[in-house]
Amino acid sequence: MASSSATTPACPSLRHVLIVRHDAAIREGTLLCEAWAAAVGTARTSDVSRLAASMRRATPGWDFLADGKLKALKLPAILHGGATTIAVVAVHDASFPTLQAKAFVEKVALMFRPLVDDPALQLTTKLSAQALFAPALEQLLARANAQGKLAVVSRRVEEVKEIMHENIEAMLVQQERVELLEEKAQETSLAARQFKRATTAAKRMHLWNQAKMGLALGTAATVVTAAVVTPIIVAVAL
């Protein structure tokens, strides 16, 4: 069992696995062997043990139970002599994949099936098979949790890749919007310059027209003055 200094792993894990022998005369079943995850934590141990104990009664087929952040499942794996059942029980975090937990229980059941005639499994005393089978259970438990952690890491990597993809797409969309705004600004600036040139040309034309009008009026006035003054000069001269 985990020491009191152990901490609860952040990754969802299988917490506890046990082998239970059911006889017609024993309602609750006899715990033959058990194994714990490497880091469960004292605070969780009692919760795990309580949920596991509630799964020790004999039931036909798969049995499932949930309690808060924990789940348990049981598979009656071996029928012995028609009256004895040896079941595999596993307790895991609620967020641990159920299919993966079922695959683990089935693997343990397959491991025990060839050993049905082992004398250790025929005993009805508590933990009679602990010394013989606990190391193998602990290895299977550690391997299953390692695979679970790898799956979680892979899933998180995929989530990060998806977020990065979304961020890149958003950045490209934003860049496209900025470029569109820059193009519109350039078009507006070009239109403003063209308007200014047209306005300047119109002013230049207006000023030239005014100048031409002034020149024409000046010339006409000069001619009129000359026409009036010239006869007077001629008359005086005569």
C-alpha positions as a Markdown table, in Angstrom:
| # | Residue | x | y | z |
|---|---|---|---|---|
| 1 | Met | 0.0 | 0.0 | 0.0 |
| 2 | Ala | 1.2 | 3.5 | -0.6 |
| 3 | Ser | 3.0 | 5.3 | 2.1 |
| 4 | Ser | 1.6 | 8.4 | 3.9 |
| 5 | Ser | 4.1 | 10.6 | 2.1 |
| 6 | Ala | 2.8 | 9.6 | -1.4 |
| 7 | Thr | 0.9 | 12.2 | -3.4 |
| 8 | Thr | -2.0 | 11.7 | -5.7 |
| 9 | Pro | -0.8 | 11.8 | -9.3 |
| 10 | Ala | -2.3 | 14.5 | -11.5 |
| 11 | Cys | -3.0 | 12.0 | -14.3 |
| 12 | Pro | -6.1 | 9.9 | -14.0 |
| 13 | Ser | -5.1 | 6.4 | -13.0 |
| 14 | Leu | -6.0 | 2.9 | -11.9 |
| 15 | Arg | -5.8 | 3.0 | -8.1 |
| 16 | His | -6.4 | -0.5 | -6.8 |
| 17 | Val | -6.9 | -4.1 | -8.1 |
| 18 | Leu | -7.9 | -7.1 | -6.1 |
| 19 | Ile | -8.7 | -10.8 | -6.6 |
| 20 | Val | -11.7 | -12.0 | -4.7 |
| 21 | Arg | -12.9 | -15.6 | -4.2 |
| 22 | His | -16.6 | -16.2 | -3.9 |
| 23 | Asp | -18.0 | -19.3 | -2.4 |
| 24 | Ala | -21.6 | -20.2 | -1.8 |
| 25 | Ala | -21.0 | -20.1 | 1.9 |
| 26 | Ile | -19.2 | -16.7 | 1.9 |
| 27 | Arg | -21.4 | -13.8 | 0.9 |
| 28 | Glu | -18.9 | -11.0 | 0.9 |
| 29 | Gly | -16.1 | -13.0 | -0.8 |
| 30 | Thr | -12.5 | -13.6 | 0.4 |
| 31 | Leu | -9.8 | -11.2 | -0.6 |
| 32 | Leu | -7.0 | -13.4 | -2.0 |
| 33 | Cys | -4.6 | -10.8 | -3.4 |
| 34 | Glu | -4.4 | -7.0 | -4.0 |
| 35 | Ala | -2.1 | -4.4 | -5.5 |
| 36 | Trp | -2.0 | -0.6 | -5.2 |
| 37 | Ala | -0.8 | 2.1 | -7.6 |
| 38 | Ala | 2.6 | 3.6 | -6.8 |
| 39 | Ala | 1.0 | 6.9 | -5.7 |
| 40 | Val | -2.5 | 6.9 | -4.2 |
| 41 | Gly | -2.1 | 9.0 | -1.1 |
| 42 | Thr | -3.4 | 8.3 | 2.4 |
| 43 | Ala | -6.3 | 10.6 | 2.0 |
| 44 | Arg | -7.6 | 8.6 | -1.0 |
| 45 | Thr | -6.7 | 5.1 | 0.4 |
| 46 | Ser | -9.8 | 4.9 | 2.6 |
| 47 | Asp | -12.1 | 6.0 | -0.2 |
| 48 | Val | -10.6 | 3.4 | -2.6 |
| 49 | Ser | -10.7 | 0.6 | 0.0 |
| 50 | Arg | -14.3 | 1.4 | 0.9 |
| 51 | Leu | -15.4 | 1.3 | -2.8 |
| 52 | Ala | -13.4 | -1.9 | -3.4 |
| 53 | Ala | -15.0 | -3.6 | -0.4 |
| 54 | Ser | -18.5 | -2.7 | -1.8 |
| 55 | Met | -17.6 | -4.7 | -4.9 |
| 56 | Arg | -16.7 | -7.9 | -3.2 |
| 57 | Arg | -20.2 | -9.4 | -3.3 |
| 58 | Ala | -20.8 | -12.1 | -6.0 |
| 59 | Thr | -22.6 | -10.8 | -9.1 |
| 60 | Pro | -23.2 | -12.3 | -12.5 |
| 61 | Gly | -21.3 | -10.7 | -15.3 |
| 62 | Trp | -19.7 | -7.2 | -15.3 |
| 63 | Asp | -20.5 | -5.0 | -12.3 |
| 64 | Phe | -19.9 | -1.2 | -12.1 |
| 65 | Leu | -20.1 | 1.3 | -9.3 |
| 66 | Ala | -19.3 | 5.0 | -9.0 |
| 67 | Asp | -18.7 | 7.1 | -5.9 |
| 68 | Gly | -17.7 | 10.7 | -6.5 |
| 69 | Lys | -14.4 | 10.9 | -8.2 |
| 70 | Leu | -13.8 | 7.2 | -8.1 |
| 71 | Lys | -15.3 | 4.3 | -10.1 |
| 72 | Ala | -15.0 | 0.5 | -9.7 |
| 73 | Leu | -15.7 | -2.4 | -12.0 |
| 74 | Lys | -15.7 | -6.2 | -11.5 |
| 75 | Leu | -15.5 | -9.2 | -13.8 |
| 76 | Pro | -16.2 | -12.7 | -12.5 |
| 77 | Ala | -13.3 | -14.2 | -14.3 |
| 78 | Ile | -13.0 | -17.8 | -13.3 |
| 79 | Leu | -15.7 | -20.4 | -12.5 |
| 80 | His | -14.3 | -23.2 | -10.4 |
| 81 | Gly | -16.3 | -26.3 | -9.7 |
| 82 | Gly | -19.5 | -24.6 | -10.6 |
| 83 | Ala | -19.9 | -23.1 | -7.1 |
| 84 | Thr | -16.7 | -20.9 | -6.8 |
| 85 | Thr | -16.1 | -17.7 | -8.6 |
| 86 | Ile | -12.8 | -15.8 | -8.6 |
| 87 | Ala | -13.5 | -12.2 | -9.6 |
| 88 | Val | -11.2 | -9.3 | -10.6 |
| 89 | Val | -12.0 | -5.9 | -9.1 |
| 90 | Ala | -10.4 | -2.6 | -10.1 |
| 91 | Val | -10.9 | 0.9 | -8.7 |
| 92 | His | -9.9 | 3.9 | -10.8 |
| 93 | Asp | -10.3 | 7.6 | -11.1 |
| 94 | Ala | -13.6 | 8.7 | -12.6 |
| 95 | Ser | -11.8 | 10.4 | -15.5 |
| 96 | Phe | -9.8 | 7.3 | -16.3 |
| 97 | Pro | -11.2 | 5.8 | -19.6 |
| 98 | Thr | -13.7 | 3.0 | -18.8 |
| 99 | Leu | -12.7 | 1.0 | -21.9 |
| 100 | Gln | -9.1 | 1.0 | -20.8 |
| 101 | Ala | -10.1 | -0.1 | -17.3 |
| 102 | Lys | -12.1 | -3.0 | -18.7 |
| 103 | Ala | -9.2 | -4.0 | -20.9 |
| 104 | Phe | -6.9 | -4.1 | -17.8 |
| 105 | Val | -9.4 | -6.2 | -15.8 |
| 106 | Glu | -9.8 | -8.6 | -18.7 |
| 107 | Lys | -6.0 | -8.9 | -18.9 |
| 108 | Val | -5.7 | -9.8 | -15.2 |
| 109 | Ala | -8.5 | -12.3 | -15.6 |
| 110 | Leu | -6.7 | -14.0 | -18.5 |
| 111 | Met | -3.5 | -14.1 | -16.4 |
| 112 | Phe | -5.4 | -15.9 | -13.6 |
| 113 | Arg | -7.4 | -18.3 | -15.8 |
| 114 | Pro | -4.5 | -20.8 | -16.3 |
| 115 | Leu | -3.8 | -20.7 | -12.5 |
| 116 | Val | -7.3 | -21.8 | -11.4 |
| 117 | Asp | -5.9 | -25.0 | -9.9 |
| 118 | Asp | -3.2 | -23.3 | -8.0 |
| 119 | Pro | -3.4 | -24.3 | -4.3 |
| 120 | Ala | -3.1 | -20.6 | -3.3 |
| 121 | Leu | -6.4 | -19.8 | -5.1 |
| 122 | Gln | -8.2 | -22.7 | -3.4 |
| 123 | Leu | -7.6 | -21.3 | 0.1 |
| 124 | Thr | -10.3 | -19.2 | 1.7 |
| 125 | Thr | -8.1 | -17.2 | 4.1 |
| 126 | Lys | -7.5 | -13.5 | 3.5 |
| 127 | Leu | -4.6 | -12.6 | 1.3 |
| 128 | Ser | -3.6 | -16.2 | 0.9 |
| 129 | Ala | -2.3 | -15.5 | -2.6 |
| 130 | Gln | -0.7 | -12.1 | -1.9 |
| 131 | Ala | 3.0 | -13.2 | -1.8 |
| 132 | Leu | 2.5 | -15.3 | -5.0 |
| 133 | Phe | 0.6 | -12.9 | -7.2 |
| 134 | Ala | 1.0 | -9.3 | -5.9 |
| 135 | Pro | 4.2 | -8.5 | -7.8 |
| 136 | Ala | 2.6 | -9.5 | -11.1 |
| 137 | Leu | -0.4 | -7.4 | -10.3 |
| 138 | Glu | 1.7 | -4.4 | -9.4 |
| 139 | Gln | 3.6 | -4.7 | -12.7 |
| 140 | Leu | 0.4 | -4.9 | -14.7 |
| 141 | Leu | -1.0 | -2.0 | -12.8 |
| 142 | Ala | 2.1 | 0.2 | -13.3 |
| 143 | Arg | 2.1 | -0.7 | -17.0 |
| 144 | Ala | -1.6 | 0.1 | -17.5 |
| 145 | Asn | -1.1 | 3.5 | -15.7 |
| 146 | Ala | 2.0 | 4.3 | -17.8 |
| 147 | Gln | 0.0 | 3.6 | -21.0 |
| 148 | Gly | -2.8 | 5.8 | -19.6 |
| 149 | Lys | -0.4 | 8.6 | -19.0 |
| 150 | Leu | 1.0 | 8.2 | -22.5 |
| 151 | Ala | -2.5 | 8.4 | -23.9 |
| 152 | Val | -3.2 | 11.6 | -21.8 |
| 153 | Val | 0.0 | 13.2 | -23.0 |
| 154 | Ser | -0.8 | 12.3 | -26.6 |
| 155 | Arg | -4.3 | 13.7 | -26.2 |
| 156 | Arg | -2.9 | 16.9 | -24.7 |
| 157 | Val | -0.3 | 17.2 | -27.5 |
| 158 | Glu | -3.2 | 16.9 | -30.0 |
| 159 | Glu | -5.1 | 19.6 | -28.0 |
| 160 | Val | -2.1 | 21.9 | -28.1 |
| 161 | Lys | -1.7 | 21.3 | -31.8 |
| 162 | Glu | -5.4 | 22.1 | -32.4 |
| 163 | Ile | -5.1 | 25.3 | -30.4 |
| 164 | Met | -1.9 | 26.3 | -32.3 |
| 165 | His | -3.8 | 25.6 | -35.6 |
| 166 | Glu | -6.7 | 27.8 | -34.4 |
| 167 | Asn | -4.3 | 30.5 | -33.3 |
| 168 | Ile | -2.5 | 30.4 | -36.7 |
| 169 | Glu | -5.8 | 30.6 | -38.6 |
| 170 | Ala | -6.9 | 33.5 | -36.4 |
| 171 | Met | -3.6 | 35.3 | -37.0 |
| 172 | Leu | -3.9 | 34.8 | -40.7 |
| 173 | Val | -7.4 | 36.1 | -40.8 |
| 174 | Gln | -6.4 | 39.1 | -38.7 |
| 175 | Gln | -3.4 | 39.7 | -41.0 |
| 176 | Glu | -5.7 | 39.5 | -44.1 |
| 177 | Arg | -8.1 | 42.1 | -42.5 |
| 178 | Val | -5.1 | 44.4 | -41.8 |
| 179 | Glu | -3.9 | 44.1 | -45.4 |
| 180 | Leu | -7.4 | 44.8 | -46.6 |
| 181 | Leu | -7.6 | 47.9 | -44.4 |
| 182 | Glu | -4.2 | 49.0 | -45.7 |
| 183 | Glu | -5.4 | 48.5 | -49.3 |
| 184 | Lys | -8.5 | 50.6 | -48.6 |
| 185 | Ala | -6.4 | 53.3 | -47.0 |
| 186 | Gln | -4.1 | 53.3 | -50.0 |
| 187 | Glu | -7.1 | 53.6 | -52.3 |
| 188 | Thr | -8.5 | 56.4 | -50.2 |
| 189 | Ser | -5.1 | 58.2 | -50.2 |
| 190 | Leu | -4.9 | 57.8 | -54.0 |
| 191 | Ala | -8.4 | 59.1 | -54.5 |
| 192 | Ala | -7.6 | 62.0 | -52.2 |
| 193 | Arg | -4.4 | 62.9 | -54.2 |
| 194 | Gln | -6.4 | 62.6 | -57.5 |
| 195 | Phe | -9.1 | 64.8 | -56.1 |
| 196 | Lys | -6.4 | 67.3 | -54.9 |
| 197 | Arg | -4.8 | 67.3 | -58.4 |
| 198 | Ala | -8.2 | 67.8 | -60.0 |
| 199 | Thr | -9.0 | 70.7 | -57.6 |
| 200 | Thr | -5.6 | 72.3 | -58.3 |
| 201 | Ala | -6.2 | 72.0 | -62.0 |
| 202 | Ala | -9.6 | 73.5 | -61.7 |
| 203 | Lys | -8.2 | 76.4 | -59.6 |
| 204 | Arg | -5.4 | 76.9 | -62.2 |
| 205 | Met | -8.0 | 77.0 | -65.0 |
| 206 | His | -10.1 | 79.4 | -63.1 |
| 207 | Leu | -7.2 | 81.7 | -62.4 |
| 208 | Trp | -6.1 | 81.6 | -66.0 |
| 209 | Asn | -9.6 | 82.5 | -67.1 |
| 210 | Gln | -9.6 | 85.4 | -64.7 |
| 211 | Ala | -6.2 | 86.5 | -65.9 |
| 212 | Lys | -7.4 | 86.2 | -69.5 |
| 213 | Met | -10.5 | 88.1 | -68.7 |
| 214 | Gly | -8.5 | 90.8 | -67.0 |
| 215 | Leu | -6.1 | 91.1 | -69.9 |
| 216 | Ala | -9.0 | 91.3 | -72.3 |
| 217 | Leu | -10.7 | 94.0 | -70.3 |
| 218 | Gly | -7.5 | 95.9 | -69.9 |
| 219 | Thr | -6.8 | 95.8 | -73.7 |
| 220 | Ala | -10.4 | 96.9 | -74.4 |
| 221 | Ala | -10.1 | 99.8 | -72.0 |
| 222 | Thr | -6.8 | 100.8 | -73.6 |
| 223 | Val | -8.3 | 100.7 | -77.0 |
| 224 | Val | -11.3 | 102.8 | -75.9 |
| 225 | Thr | -9.1 | 105.3 | -74.2 |
| 226 | Ala | -6.9 | 105.5 | -77.3 |
| 227 | Ala | -9.9 | 106.0 | -79.5 |
| 228 | Val | -11.2 | 108.8 | -77.3 |
| 229 | Val | -7.9 | 110.6 | -76.7 |
| 230 | Thr | -6.5 | 110.4 | -80.2 |
| 231 | Pro | -9.2 | 112.6 | -81.8 |
| 232 | Ile | -8.8 | 115.2 | -79.1 |
| 233 | Ile | -5.0 | 115.3 | -79.7 |
| 234 | Val | -5.6 | 115.6 | -83.4 |
| 235 | Ala | -8.1 | 118.5 | -82.9 |
| 236 | Val | -5.7 | 120.3 | -80.6 |
| 237 | Ala | -3.0 | 119.9 | -83.0 |
| 238 | Leu | -5.1 | 121.4 | -85.8 |
